Amino acid sequence: MHTERQVRLFKNGRNQAVGIPRDLELPGHEAILRKDGPRLIIEPVAGPTLLAVLARLKPLEEEFPPIARPGAEPVEL
C-alpha cells in the first residue's frame, strides 16, 4: 500500500513539525526520523524483541521438581 498525501508544515517552538493525518498515524509514542537525500523518512520504533524482554527477567529462585519422562510408546508402521 503506497499512500501519498500533501501535509502542512508548521513551527513548534524552534522545531519544524508536520501534521500527520489520522489515517496515516504511526503506532506508539516514538518514531525514528532519518534523512535520505532530500527525503525525510519517519518510521515507528519497533517494540522490544522477545530476547530483550527475556534478558530483563530476574532468574527464578525456586527449584523445579523433577519431571518423570515416560518411555516412548510403540508405533506400528
Biopython code that builds the backbone (N, CA, C, O; Angstrom):
import numpy as np
from Bio.PDB.StructureBuilder import StructureBuilder

atoms = [
    (1, "MET", "N", (0.835, -1.163, 0.000)),
    (1, "MET", "CA", (0.000, 0.000, 0.000)),
    (1, "MET", "C", (0.891, 1.241, 0.000)),
    (1, "MET", "O", (1.661, 1.441, 0.940)),
    (2, "HIS", "N", (0.805, 2.045, -0.996)),
    (2, "HIS", "CA", (1.596, 3.260, -1.100)),
    (2, "HIS", "C", (0.646, 4.448, -1.050)),
    (2, "HIS", "O", (-0.024, 4.767, -2.033)),
    (3, "THR", "N", (0.596, 5.103, 0.117)),
    (3, "THR", "CA", (-0.293, 6.239, 0.289)),
    (3, "THR", "C", (0.545, 7.501, 0.306)),
    (3, "THR", "O", (1.565, 7.569, 0.992)),
    (4, "GLU", "N", (0.120, 8.488, -0.441)),
    (4, "GLU", "CA", (0.853, 9.747, -0.522)),
    (4, "GLU", "C", (-0.103, 10.883, -0.231)),
    (4, "GLU", "O", (-1.232, 10.881, -0.723)),
    (5, "ARG", "N", (0.328, 11.861, 0.565)),
    (5, "ARG", "CA", (-0.512, 12.992, 0.921)),
    (5, "ARG", "C", (0.321, 14.252, 0.976)),
    (5, "ARG", "O", (1.509, 14.195, 1.293)),
    (6, "GLN", "N", (-0.261, 15.354, 0.683)),
    (6, "GLN", "CA", (0.368, 16.640, 0.928)),
    (6, "GLN", "C", (-0.057, 17.054, 2.337)),
    (6, "GLN", "O", (-1.245, 17.032, 2.661)),
    (7, "VAL", "N", (0.921, 17.434, 3.181)),
    (7, "VAL", "CA", (0.623, 17.777, 4.567)),
    (7, "VAL", "C", (1.144, 19.172, 4.879)),
    (7, "VAL", "O", (1.919, 19.751, 4.118)),
    (8, "ARG", "N", (0.707, 19.687, 5.998)),
    (8, "ARG", "CA", (1.076, 21.032, 6.412)),
    (8, "ARG", "C", (2.294, 20.997, 7.331)),
    (8, "ARG", "O", (2.357, 20.189, 8.258)),
    (9, "LEU", "N", (3.264, 21.881, 7.069)),
    (9, "LEU", "CA", (4.404, 22.050, 7.958)),
    (9, "LEU", "C", (4.149, 23.276, 8.824)),
    (9, "LEU", "O", (3.569, 24.256, 8.358)),
    (10, "PHE", "N", (4.579, 23.226, 10.081)),
    (10, "PHE", "CA", (4.405, 24.370, 10.971)),
    (10, "PHE", "C", (5.537, 24.400, 11.984)),
    (10, "PHE", "O", (6.295, 23.439, 12.113)),
    (11, "LYS", "N", (5.644, 25.502, 12.694)),
    (11, "LYS", "CA", (6.679, 25.656, 13.712)),
    (11, "LYS", "C", (6.107, 25.265, 15.067)),
    (11, "LYS", "O", (4.975, 25.615, 15.402)),
    (12, "ASN", "N", (6.891, 24.545, 15.830)),
    (12, "ASN", "CA", (6.554, 24.160, 17.196)),
    (12, "ASN", "C", (7.749, 24.584, 18.044)),
    (12, "ASN", "O", (8.703, 23.823, 18.206)),
    (13, "GLY", "N", (7.695, 25.790, 18.579)),
    (13, "GLY", "CA", (8.860, 26.348, 19.256)),
    (13, "GLY", "C", (9.937, 26.635, 18.211)),
    (13, "GLY", "O", (9.688, 27.346, 17.237)),
    (14, "ARG", "N", (11.130, 26.083, 18.413)),
    (14, "ARG", "CA", (12.209, 26.274, 17.439)),
    (14, "ARG", "C", (12.278, 25.123, 16.437)),
    (14, "ARG", "O", (13.144, 25.114, 15.562)),
    (15, "ASN", "N", (11.370, 24.155, 16.558)),
    (15, "ASN", "CA", (11.373, 22.991, 15.674)),
    (15, "ASN", "C", (10.322, 23.121, 14.585)),
    (15, "ASN", "O", (9.287, 23.761, 14.769)),
    (16, "GLN", "N", (10.607, 22.503, 13.449)),
    (16, "GLN", "CA", (9.601, 22.382, 12.396)),
    (16, "GLN", "C", (8.852, 21.085, 12.636)),
    (16, "GLN", "O", (9.465, 20.072, 12.974)),
    (17, "ALA", "N", (7.553, 21.097, 12.469)),
    (17, "ALA", "CA", (6.728, 19.915, 12.700)),
    (17, "ALA", "C", (5.870, 19.659, 11.476)),
    (17, "ALA", "O", (5.697, 20.532, 10.625)),
    (18, "VAL", "N", (5.339, 18.458, 11.401)),
    (18, "VAL", "CA", (4.473, 18.077, 10.286)),
    (18, "VAL", "C", (3.177, 17.516, 10.863)),
    (18, "VAL", "O", (3.198, 16.735, 11.814)),
    (19, "GLY", "N", (2.062, 17.916, 10.285)),
    (19, "GLY", "CA", (0.775, 17.363, 10.696)),
    (19, "GLY", "C", (0.556, 16.032, 9.986)),
    (19, "GLY", "O", (0.517, 15.980, 8.757)),
    (20, "ILE", "N", (0.414, 14.964, 10.753)),
    (20, "ILE", "CA", (0.207, 13.627, 10.167)),
    (20, "ILE", "C", (-1.283, 13.333, 10.201)),
    (20, "ILE", "O", (-1.883, 13.323, 11.276)),
    (21, "PRO", "N", (-1.898, 13.092, 9.033)),
    (21, "PRO", "CA", (-3.336, 12.777, 9.008)),
    (21, "PRO", "C", (-3.644, 11.535, 9.837)),
    (21, "PRO", "O", (-2.827, 10.620, 9.941)),
    (22, "ARG", "N", (-4.825, 11.522, 10.417)),
    (22, "ARG", "CA", (-5.224, 10.425, 11.309)),
    (22, "ARG", "C", (-5.066, 9.050, 10.665)),
    (22, "ARG", "O", (-4.623, 8.112, 11.327)),
    (23, "ASP", "N", (-5.418, 8.915, 9.389)),
    (23, "ASP", "CA", (-5.338, 7.596, 8.750)),
    (23, "ASP", "C", (-3.902, 7.171, 8.453)),
    (23, "ASP", "O", (-3.674, 6.038, 8.028)),
    (24, "LEU", "N", (-2.932, 8.057, 8.669)),
    (24, "LEU", "CA", (-1.524, 7.699, 8.464)),
    (24, "LEU", "C", (-0.743, 7.706, 9.781)),
    (24, "LEU", "O", (0.484, 7.607, 9.765)),
    (25, "GLU", "N", (-1.432, 7.820, 10.913)),
    (25, "GLU", "CA", (-0.753, 7.868, 12.209)),
    (25, "GLU", "C", (0.098, 6.626, 12.427)),
    (25, "GLU", "O", (-0.228, 5.530, 11.971)),
    (26, "LEU", "N", (1.203, 6.834, 13.141)),
    (26, "LEU", "CA", (2.099, 5.740, 13.493)),
    (26, "LEU", "C", (1.704, 5.186, 14.859)),
    (26, "LEU", "O", (1.195, 5.929, 15.698)),
    (27, "PRO", "N", (1.927, 3.897, 15.095)),
    (27, "PRO", "CA", (1.624, 3.336, 16.415)),
    (27, "PRO", "C", (2.678, 3.787, 17.436)),
    (27, "PRO", "O", (3.802, 4.127, 17.068)),
    (28, "GLY", "N", (2.312, 3.787, 18.691)),
    (28, "GLY", "CA", (3.265, 4.092, 19.752)),
    (28, "GLY", "C", (3.444, 5.580, 19.977)),
    (28, "GLY", "O", (2.673, 6.402, 19.483)),
    (29, "HIS", "N", (4.487, 5.908, 20.740)),
    (29, "HIS", "CA", (4.735, 7.295, 21.119)),
    (29, "HIS", "C", (6.092, 7.798, 20.638)),
    (29, "HIS", "O", (6.437, 8.954, 20.879)),
    (30, "GLU", "N", (6.863, 6.955, 19.965)),
    (30, "GLU", "CA", (8.174, 7.357, 19.470)),
    (30, "GLU", "C", (8.341, 6.894, 18.035)),
    (30, "GLU", "O", (7.707, 5.934, 17.596)),
    (31, "ALA", "N", (9.210, 7.597, 17.308)),
    (31, "ALA", "CA", (9.493, 7.235, 15.919)),
    (31, "ALA", "C", (10.960, 7.537, 15.636)),
    (31, "ALA", "O", (11.610, 8.282, 16.369)),
    (32, "ILE", "N", (11.459, 6.955, 14.576)),
    (32, "ILE", "CA", (12.807, 7.215, 14.086)),
    (32, "ILE", "C", (12.662, 8.099, 12.857)),
    (32, "ILE", "O", (11.873, 7.798, 11.961)),
    (33, "LEU", "N", (13.420, 9.186, 12.812)),
    (33, "LEU", "CA", (13.404, 10.098, 11.678)),
    (33, "LEU", "C", (14.790, 10.073, 11.059)),
    (33, "LEU", "O", (15.786, 10.286, 11.752)),
    (34, "ARG", "N", (14.860, 9.817, 9.767)),
    (34, "ARG", "CA", (16.161, 9.815, 9.091)),
    (34, "ARG", "C", (16.035, 10.531, 7.760)),
    (34, "ARG", "O", (14.958, 10.622, 7.170)),
    (35, "LYS", "N", (17.165, 11.032, 7.313)),
    (35, "LYS", "CA", (17.189, 11.759, 6.054)),
    (35, "LYS", "C", (17.852, 10.886, 5.002)),
    (35, "LYS", "O", (18.917, 10.314, 5.239)),
    (36, "ASP", "N", (17.223, 10.787, 3.849)),
    (36, "ASP", "CA", (17.741, 10.013, 2.725)),
    (36, "ASP", "C", (17.758, 10.954, 1.537)),
    (36, "ASP", "O", (16.760, 11.082, 0.828)),
    (37, "GLY", "N", (18.898, 11.621, 1.311)),
    (37, "GLY", "CA", (18.962, 12.647, 0.278)),
    (37, "GLY", "C", (18.035, 13.782, 0.661)),
    (37, "GLY", "O", (18.110, 14.273, 1.787)),
    (38, "PRO", "N", (17.160, 14.219, -0.240)),
    (38, "PRO", "CA", (16.242, 15.308, 0.092)),
    (38, "PRO", "C", (14.992, 14.830, 0.849)),
    (38, "PRO", "O", (14.164, 15.648, 1.251)),
    (39, "ARG", "N", (14.854, 13.516, 1.045)),
    (39, "ARG", "CA", (13.648, 12.978, 1.680)),
    (39, "ARG", "C", (13.840, 12.760, 3.174)),
    (39, "ARG", "O", (14.935, 12.416, 3.620)),
    (40, "LEU", "N", (12.783, 12.959, 3.942)),
    (40, "LEU", "CA", (12.753, 12.595, 5.346)),
    (40, "LEU", "C", (11.885, 11.352, 5.486)),
    (40, "LEU", "O", (10.784, 11.292, 4.939)),
    (41, "ILE", "N", (12.371, 10.387, 6.202)),
    (41, "ILE", "CA", (11.643, 9.132, 6.379)),
    (41, "ILE", "C", (11.376, 8.966, 7.870)),
    (41, "ILE", "O", (12.294, 9.043, 8.686)),
    (42, "ILE", "N", (10.119, 8.740, 8.215)),
    (42, "ILE", "CA", (9.744, 8.545, 9.613)),
    (42, "ILE", "C", (9.171, 7.141, 9.757)),
    (42, "ILE", "O", (8.285, 6.735, 9.004)),
    (43, "GLU", "N", (9.699, 6.398, 10.751)),
    (43, "GLU", "CA", (9.274, 5.019, 10.972)),
    (43, "GLU", "C", (8.980, 4.817, 12.450)),
    (43, "GLU", "O", (9.656, 5.401, 13.297)),
    (44, "PRO", "N", (7.979, 3.996, 12.777)),
    (44, "PRO", "CA", (7.707, 3.735, 14.187)),
    (44, "PRO", "C", (8.867, 2.975, 14.818)),
    (44, "PRO", "O", (9.541, 2.184, 14.157)),
    (45, "VAL", "N", (9.089, 3.224, 16.097)),
    (45, "VAL", "CA", (10.114, 2.491, 16.834)),
    (45, "VAL", "C", (9.573, 1.093, 17.088)),
    (45, "VAL", "O", (8.464, 0.925, 17.596)),
    (46, "ALA", "N", (10.358, 0.108, 16.735)),
    (46, "ALA", "CA", (9.930, -1.273, 16.948)),
    (46, "ALA", "C", (9.929, -1.580, 18.436)),
    (46, "ALA", "O", (10.782, -1.097, 19.181)),
    (47, "GLY", "N", (8.970, -2.382, 18.861)),
    (47, "GLY", "CA", (8.921, -2.806, 20.255)),
    (47, "GLY", "C", (10.103, -3.706, 20.565)),
    (47, "GLY", "O", (10.804, -4.143, 19.653)),
    (48, "PRO", "N", (10.331, -3.984, 21.833)),
    (48, "PRO", "CA", (11.464, -4.822, 22.192)),
    (48, "PRO", "C", (11.279, -6.243, 21.660)),
    (48, "PRO", "O", (10.158, -6.742, 21.561)),
    (49, "THR", "N", (12.379, -6.872, 21.325)),
    (49, "THR", "CA", (12.326, -8.256, 20.850)),
    (49, "THR", "C", (12.073, -9.185, 22.036)),
    (49, "THR", "O", (12.244, -8.792, 23.190)),
    (50, "LEU", "N", (11.675, -10.390, 21.750)),
    (50, "LEU", "CA", (11.448, -11.369, 22.806)),
    (50, "LEU", "C", (12.736, -11.603, 23.583)),
    (50, "LEU", "O", (12.701, -11.726, 24.807)),
    (51, "LEU", "N", (13.868, -11.666, 22.896)),
    (51, "LEU", "CA", (15.144, -11.874, 23.590)),
    (51, "LEU", "C", (15.453, -10.724, 24.544)),
    (51, "LEU", "O", (15.967, -10.961, 25.638)),
    (52, "ALA", "N", (15.153, -9.488, 24.159)),
    (52, "ALA", "CA", (15.393, -8.341, 25.038)),
    (52, "ALA", "C", (14.497, -8.403, 26.267)),
    (52, "ALA", "O", (14.942, -8.097, 27.373)),
    (53, "VAL", "N", (13.248, -8.794, 26.088)),
    (53, "VAL", "CA", (12.332, -8.918, 27.220)),
    (53, "VAL", "C", (12.809, -10.014, 28.161)),
    (53, "VAL", "O", (12.827, -9.821, 29.376)),
    (54, "LEU", "N", (13.191, -11.153, 27.617)),
    (54, "LEU", "CA", (13.655, -12.271, 28.444)),
    (54, "LEU", "C", (14.943, -11.918, 29.182)),
    (54, "LEU", "O", (15.136, -12.356, 30.316)),
    (55, "ALA", "N", (15.821, -11.142, 28.568)),
    (55, "ALA", "CA", (17.089, -10.759, 29.192)),
    (55, "ALA", "C", (16.860, -9.889, 30.428)),
    (55, "ALA", "O", (17.700, -9.871, 31.327)),
    (56, "ARG", "N", (15.752, -9.176, 30.489)),
    (56, "ARG", "CA", (15.461, -8.303, 31.636)),
    (56, "ARG", "C", (14.785, -9.042, 32.787)),
    (56, "ARG", "O", (14.638, -8.479, 33.872)),
    (57, "LEU", "N", (14.373, -10.283, 32.578)),
    (57, "LEU", "CA", (13.700, -11.030, 33.638)),
    (57, "LEU", "C", (14.695, -11.471, 34.702)),
    (57, "LEU", "O", (15.838, -11.811, 34.398)),
    (58, "LYS", "N", (14.247, -11.459, 35.949)),
    (58, "LYS", "CA", (15.087, -11.937, 37.052)),
    (58, "LYS", "C", (15.066, -13.460, 37.054)),
    (58, "LYS", "O", (14.039, -14.062, 36.739)),
    (59, "PRO", "N", (16.187, -14.094, 37.406)),
    (59, "PRO", "CA", (16.200, -15.565, 37.474)),
    (59, "PRO", "C", (15.248, -16.053, 38.567)),
    (59, "PRO", "O", (15.033, -15.367, 39.566)),
    (60, "LEU", "N", (14.687, -17.230, 38.370)),
    (60, "LEU", "CA", (13.808, -17.834, 39.369)),
    (60, "LEU", "C", (14.656, -18.344, 40.530)),
    (60, "LEU", "O", (15.733, -18.904, 40.327)),
    (61, "GLU", "N", (14.162, -18.146, 41.736)),
    (61, "GLU", "CA", (14.904, -18.599, 42.915)),
    (61, "GLU", "C", (14.498, -20.002, 43.340)),
    (61, "GLU", "O", (15.231, -20.659, 44.080)),
    (62, "GLU", "N", (13.361, -20.461, 42.892)),
    (62, "GLU", "CA", (12.887, -21.778, 43.314)),
    (62, "GLU", "C", (13.370, -22.854, 42.337)),
    (62, "GLU", "O", (13.616, -22.590, 41.160)),
    (63, "GLU", "N", (13.494, -24.049, 42.856)),
    (63, "GLU", "CA", (13.902, -25.196, 42.034)),
    (63, "GLU", "C", (12.651, -25.852, 41.447)),
    (63, "GLU", "O", (11.613, -25.937, 42.102)),
    (64, "PHE", "N", (12.768, -26.303, 40.230)),
    (64, "PHE", "CA", (11.661, -27.040, 39.623)),
    (64, "PHE", "C", (11.737, -28.492, 40.080)),
    (64, "PHE", "O", (12.827, -29.050, 40.198)),
    (65, "PRO", "N", (10.578, -29.109, 40.340)),
    (65, "PRO", "CA", (10.599, -30.528, 40.717)),
    (65, "PRO", "C", (11.009, -31.371, 39.501)),
    (65, "PRO", "O", (10.802, -30.971, 38.356)),
    (66, "PRO", "N", (11.592, -32.539, 39.773)),
    (66, "PRO", "CA", (11.964, -33.399, 38.637)),
    (66, "PRO", "C", (10.714, -33.839, 37.871)),
    (66, "PRO", "O", (9.650, -34.045, 38.455)),
    (67, "ILE", "N", (10.865, -33.974, 36.578)),
    (67, "ILE", "CA", (9.750, -34.372, 35.714)),
    (67, "ILE", "C", (10.023, -35.789, 35.224)),
    (67, "ILE", "O", (11.062, -36.078, 34.632)),
    (68, "ALA", "N", (9.051, -36.664, 35.493)),
    (68, "ALA", "CA", (9.203, -38.053, 35.052)),
    (68, "ALA", "C", (9.086, -38.101, 33.534)),
    (68, "ALA", "O", (8.202, -37.478, 32.946)),
    (69, "ARG", "N", (9.982, -38.843, 32.915)),
    (69, "ARG", "CA", (9.946, -38.980, 31.454)),
    (69, "ARG", "C", (9.506, -40.409, 31.109)),
    (69, "ARG", "O", (10.304, -41.345, 31.169)),
    (70, "PRO", "N", (8.246, -40.562, 30.754)),
    (70, "PRO", "CA", (7.798, -41.919, 30.391)),
    (70, "PRO", "C", (8.460, -42.347, 29.071)),
    (70, "PRO", "O", (8.809, -41.521, 28.228)),
    (71, "GLY", "N", (8.614, -43.650, 28.930)),
    (71, "GLY", "CA", (9.203, -44.168, 27.703)),
    (71, "GLY", "C", (8.288, -43.930, 26.507)),
    (71, "GLY", "O", (7.084, -43.726, 26.665)),
    (72, "ALA", "N", (8.859, -43.959, 25.331)),
    (72, "ALA", "CA", (8.076, -43.751, 24.113)),
    (72, "ALA", "C", (7.139, -44.931, 23.898)),
    (72, "ALA", "O", (7.478, -46.080, 24.180)),
    (73, "GLU", "N", (5.963, -44.619, 23.396)),
    (73, "GLU", "CA", (5.006, -45.680, 23.102)),
    (73, "GLU", "C", (5.370, -46.319, 21.770)),
    (73, "GLU", "O", (5.833, -45.628, 20.862)),
    (74, "PRO", "N", (5.172, -47.607, 21.641)),
    (74, "PRO", "CA", (5.488, -48.255, 20.360)),
    (74, "PRO", "C", (4.585, -47.736, 19.239)),
    (74, "PRO", "O", (3.416, -47.422, 19.462)),
    (75, "VAL", "N", (5.136, -47.653, 18.061)),
    (75, "VAL", "CA", (4.400, -47.168, 16.908)),
    (75, "VAL", "C", (4.394, -48.258, 15.854)),
    (75, "VAL", "O", (5.431, -48.856, 15.565)),
    (76, "GLU", "N", (3.223, -48.521, 15.277)),
    (76, "GLU", "CA", (3.131, -49.517, 14.211)),
    (76, "GLU", "C", (3.235, -48.839, 12.868)),
    (76, "GLU", "O", (2.480, -47.909, 12.586)),
    (77, "LEU", "N", (4.135, -49.276, 12.050)),
    (77, "LEU", "CA", (4.281, -48.725, 10.706)),
    (77, "LEU", "C", (3.669, -49.589, 9.664)),
    (77, "LEU", "O", (3.713, -49.255, 8.480)),
]
sb = StructureBuilder()
sb.init_structure("model")
sb.init_model(0)
sb.init_chain("A")
sb.init_seg("    ")
for serial, (resi, resn, name, xyz) in enumerate(atoms, 1):
    if name == "N":
        sb.init_residue(resn, " ", resi, " ")
    sb.init_atom(name, np.array(xyz, "f"), 0.0, 1.0, " ", f" {name:<3s}", serial, name[0])
structure = sb.get_structure()
